[in-house]
Amino acid sequence: MSSYWNYRILARKINDEVQYNFYEVHYENDVPLACTQNPVAPLGFDKEYPIESIKWQLDAMKLATEKPILDYDNFPNEYKKYSRKQKLEAIEEYFKKLTHIKEK
């Protein structure tokens, strides 16, 4: 049996609004079994190389944009309410916000 995790984008309905965020998803034999309860954000967890650890996490999160969006409330099923184009636009907007935060 192989266990691993990666970042995935999950759609979650909060107060009648669908929000897209990154979550850690844990797998057993390539089957998603669990996800973090709350969204995750990049952290400089390596005290010696904090910027490199953040870059690694951002690269891993970018890979999540190439996978189907999962439905938080119906995990691990795919979220299908919006078209692929709408999903990509939401992801692009998220990365723009990250860039804006970085510039401050």
Helices and strands as residue ranges (DSSP letters): E 3-14, E 17-28, E 31-35, H 50-64, E 70-71, G 72-74, H 84-103
